[in-house]
Amino acid sequence: MHESPCPSNTNSGQFDTIKNQGDVVAMFFGHDHVNTFEVNYQGIDLVATPGVGFASYGDELRGVRLITIHESDTSTYETQVITYQSLYGDDLMASLRFDMMANETNLWTKIWSTVVYYTLKALYSFAS
């Protein structure tokens, strides 16, 4: 949990209704941009998914959640978060692209990253 969750202040009874249904294994949520936690509450997994776009706050750990449900046994599932960092690791050019596009990056970092990125890109294309 990287930030406080943002649940509603009003109990609409939705969770109790879903629990009473008896066949719900997990519920997946977004909106809390940097949370990736999974917790079991009263027999139902509550799973937070981070933001994926560059137009929100967060860092290179933002990503998407992949959920695999097996047709032969729908009472189980597998899930993982695929992050920007897990896709690109320590790749310098990917890191520069991230800094150029992410909203939380300040203007000077965006400018510096853009200059370095396009300079390196030109050098790489010139060398090959």
N, C-alpha and C positions, 0 to 999 in steps of 0.2 A: 504494500500500500504506500504510494508515493504522495498522496494528497488525501484530505478528508473526503469521503464519499458525499454525494449530493442527493440523498433520497428526499422524497417529498416530506413535508412537515405534517401532512394529513394521511392518516391510515385509511385507505379506501377499501380495505378488506380484500384486495387483490391477492396478496400472498396466501391468506387463509383459504380463499376460494380455490386457488391453484393446488395448494397442499391437500385439500379435501377431495380434489379430483382423483388423487391417488396414483396417477400414472406419469407425473412429471418428475424427471430425474434431475434436470438442471435448468437454470435460467441464466441468460447471458445479457450483460449490460454494457453500455458505452457511456458516453458523456464525460465521465471523470477521466480527462485526457491522458493522465499518466499512470493510472492504476491498472495492475495486471493480476490482482489477487484472486484466489479461489478459496471459498469457505463453504462448509456444509452447515446448513441451518435447518433444523427440524427435518432432516432427511433429504433436503433438496440442495444441490450444489448451486451457490450463487457465484457467478464468475464475471469479473470485471475485465473489460477489453480496452486497451489504450487507444488514443486517437491515431489516425494513420496519415492525415494530410499535413502539408507544410503550413497551412493557414490557421494553425492553432499553437498554443504553447506546448512545451514538452522538450524532448531531446532526442538523441539518436536511438533511444529505446522505444519510441513510438512504433506502432506496427499494426498488424492485423492478427486476428485470432482465427486459426484454422480449427474447425471442429469436424471430427470424423465420427459418423454414426454408422454402425454396422447393421445392415438389414436383417441379419440372422438373429441379432440380439439388441433390440433398440433400448434396452435398459442400461446399456453401457455406452460410453463414448470416450474418445481420446481428444485432447485439445493441446494446442501449443500456440505461443505467440511468435510470430515471425516479425522480427524487428528490422529496421533499416540497418542497424549495426550487424545483425546476424547475416544479412544478405551481402553487405559490403565490407565488413570487418574493419581493418586498419587501412583500407585503400585511400590514399591521399586525395585522389581526384573525387571520390565519392564524398569524403569529408568536406572538401571545398564546395561541392555542389550542395551539400546539406546546409552549410553556412550561408551560401548565396540565397537559398530559397526559404529557409525556416523563418517564421515570423518573429521568434524570440531573439534572433541575431540582431545586434545593433547595427546601425548604418555603416559605421567605419569597418566593422568586420565583414559586412556584405561587400563593400567596395574592395577591401583588401583581398578577400577570397576570390572575387570576380577577376581582379587583375592577375593574381597568381594562377588561377585556373586557366584562363585564356592564354597566358604566357606559356605555361607548361604544355598546354594542348598544341600551341603553335610549334614549340620546340620538339615535341614528340612527332608531329607530322613532318617537320623539316628533317629530322633525323632518320625517318623511315622512308 
